[in-house]
Amino acid sequence: MAIGLFVLGVIALLVSNLQVNLVRRGLELSFDWLGRPARFPLPRSLLSYRTEDSYDWAFVVGFVNSLQVVVVGLVLATVLGGIGGAASFSRNWLLRQLANLYVAVARNVPPLLHLLFWYVVVFLGMPAARNGVETLAGWLRLPISVEFMALLIGLTVYTGAYISEVVRGGINSVPRGQWEAARSLGLGEGRTLRLIILPQALRAILPGLNSQYINLAKNSTLAIAVGYSDIFSIANTTFTQTGRSIEAFALLVAGFLAVDLLISGAMNILNRLVLRHG
């Protein structure tokens, strides 16, 4: 509690000093411009948007676009990482090697290159893939674009590799005697993992998952590289048009703090439930 109050006090002092220095230079922090028309277009988005809409609504649209990628990406990366981590313990030699190869390659390629590969090489370079995205968008009746899919798949593949290592480490923390006991009961490999090993490994897995989830949320700012209109892209455009760099940056930081705190809070609650019932 005391540390939290101290941090808030330091932040308040810094904001006060910033305000004083801006006033001395004839400037002043103001968010009045948020009500003005944004006048810039946005590609497909979940929320309705027109160029006549205000800057504050543009930020809301960008925030929802970011949330869309983060939420779907977390689910897909968790599934991919869980499969990869479990496959590294498979009795099938080929499956183990494929899982290890995926982790080795995906982890050692920067996330920006992941996004550019899917965007430039796959979706822009292959008309069939681009047409598939359009077909999927029409089938699901959702504003899905090649930019969104490139960002989503890139982040999923990259983060999934790290989650695979988290899952593998958690499974390794379970004593080998648990595997042997399950085999003596006649349980198959899949049922052993699902019913005995993974429930015990969750205690070691969840803290690592929390970090990887937050990393995925932060890496979503790379959306600007593939032209996806997330909150970072909109903040950058807003700064260019209005010159309000401090205010745009403050809104950007507040948005990502909200996402990261929400992820951390949810994971902490889940971790306490696992520890309580474990």
N, C-alpha and C positions, 0 to 999 in steps of 0.2 A: 504493500500500500504506500509506504513512504517513498519507495523508488518511483512508483507511478506518479505520485504528486511532484516529485523532484523533476521528472522528465517533462511533465506538463508545464511546470514553472519555467524550465529552460526554453521550451517551445514558445511560451507566451512572451518571454523576454526577447527572443530572437525576432518574433513577429513585430513586437513593439519597436525594436530598433530599426527593423526594415521599414516600417511605416514612417518613422521619423526621418530616415535618410531619403525616402522617396519624396516626402513633403518638401524637404530642403532643396531638392532638385526640380521642384515644380510638378512632381508627379504624385499620384495618390492611388492606393489600391481601390479598385472599383469593379463591381460585377454588373453595372448597369447595362453594359453592352450585351449581356446574355439575352436580353429581350429583343434585340435587333434581328432583322432577317439575316440568315446565314449566307444566302446567295451562292452556295456551292452545291453541286449535285452529289448524290451518293448512289452507288450501285445498289443491287438488291439487298434488302434488309428485312428483318422480321417485322419491324414497326413501319407504319406508313410515314413517308417523309417527302416533302416538296422543298424546292429551293426557297420558297417564301417563308418556310418555317424558321423559327428563331434558333439562335446559337444554343440555348439551353436544351431545346428539343434535339438538336443535332448531337449534343453530348449524351443525352439519354439513349438515342438510337445507337451511337457508337458503343456505349456501355453494354447495351443488350446484345449487340453483335459480338463483343468480347466474351460475354457470359455464354453465348451460344457455343462458341468454339471451346471455351474452358470446360463447360459441363459435359458436352458430348465427348470431348477429348479425354477427360478424366475417366469416363466409363469405358471407352474403347481401349485406352492405354492400360487400364487395370485388367481388362479381359486379356489383352495381348500379353501383358507382362506376367499375369498369372499362368497362362498357358506355357509361355516360354520358361518360367521358373520351374514349373512342374515337369516340363518335358526334359529338363536337364537331369532328372532322376529316373527317366524311363529306362526300362531294360532293353529297349530297341536302340541299337548302336547308332543307326542312321538318324533317328529322331533326336538323340542326344547331341550329335554333331551339328545338326541343323540349328538346334536351339543355341548352342555355343557360338556358331558362326554368326547367327543373327545378332546376338549380344555384342560380339567382338566388332562387327562392322558398324552397327548402328550407334554404338557408344563412342566410337572414334571418328565419326564424321560430324562436323559442327552442325547445329540445328539449322542454321541459315542455308547450308548446302542441301539438307534434307528438303527444305521448302522449295528451293530453286529447282531441284531435280524433279519433284512432282509437278511443279508449275510449268517450267520451261520444257523439260524433256518429255514428260508424260502427257500433260493436258494440252499444251500449246503445240507440241511436236507430233501428237498422235490424234488425228481427227476422230477416230473411233472412241477414244477415251473422253474427248470433249463432248461428243454427241451422247455418250453414256450418261454424263453428268446432267445434260439437258433433259434426257429422258427420265432420269431419276427425279429431277426437280418437278417435272410435270406429273409424274406418278404420285409423288408424296405431296404435291401441291404446297411446296415450301420454297422460299427464295434461296435455293442452293445454286452456287456459282462455282466455276473452276477455281477461282481465288479461294473461296471458302474450303473446297475440297483439298486443294494443295496444302493449305495451312493446317487443316484438320489431320490429314494423313501424315504429313511431315512431323507434326508434334506427337501424334500417336505412336509412330514408329520409333522416334527418338526417345520419348519418355518411357515407352513400353520396355525398351532394352534395360533401362535403369531399374524399372520396377521388377523386371525378371531377376536381376541380381538381388534386389531386396527380398523377393519371395524365396530365391534359392538360399540366401543366408538364413532366413527364418526357418525354412525346412531343415537346414543343416543343424540348427540349434536344438532340434528334437532328438533325443537319444536314439541311437540305432536299435536299441532293444525294443522300441515301440514298433518298428518295422517287422522285426522278427516275431514279436508277439502276434501281430496281425496276420502274418503268413501262417503261423501255427494254428490260427483259427480258421484258416482257409479263405481269408479275404483276398480279393484280387487287388492289383496295383492301384486301379482307379478308386475303388472303395476305401482302400487303406489311406490314400491321400485325402480323400474327401471327408471321411468320418473320423479319422484318428490323428493324422499328421497335421493337416492344415488348422484345425481348431486349436491345437497346442502351439503352432507356429505363429498364430495371429499376434501374440504378445510381442514377439520380436519384429513382426512385419509392419505393424501399424505406425510406429514412429518413423520408420523409413519412408513409408507411403506418404505421410504428411509432408515431408520435405520435397518429394518428387511431385506431388500435386501442386505445391506452391511454385516449384520451378516451372511446371507447365504453364501456370497462369502468367508468370513473368515472361516466359519465352513467347507467349502469344503476341507480344508487342512487335515481333518480327513480321507481323502481318503486313506492315507497310512495304516490305520487300516484294510481296506478290500482289499488291494493290487491293488488299481487303480492307474495308472501311471499319476498323475497330476504333476504340476510344483514343488510342495513341495517334492514329492517322488523323482523326478529327481535331485533336488538340494541336497537332502540328499545322494543319490547315488554318485553324482559328488564329494561332499566333502569327502566321504569315499575313493574314488579312487585317487583323486588329492591332498587332503589335503588343498585345497584352500577354507577354511571355510568363510573368509571374502568376497571374491569375489562371491562365491555361494550364501551367505546370501544377498549380495547387489542386485544380480539379482532377487532373490526371493522377496525381499521387493519391488523392482521396479515393478515387475509384478503385485503384489497385489495392490500397490498404483495406478497403471494404471487402474485396474479393478474398484477399489473403487471410484476413481475420475470420471471415466466414468459413473458409476451408479449415483453418486451424481449430476454430471452435468446434466444428462438426467432428473433426478427427479426434479431438481431445475427449469429447463426449463418448464417441465410439470406443476409444481406448479404455476409458473408465468402465464402460459396460463390460468389455471383454475381461478386464482384470477382476471385476466384481463377480462375474459368473464363470470365470475360468477355473 
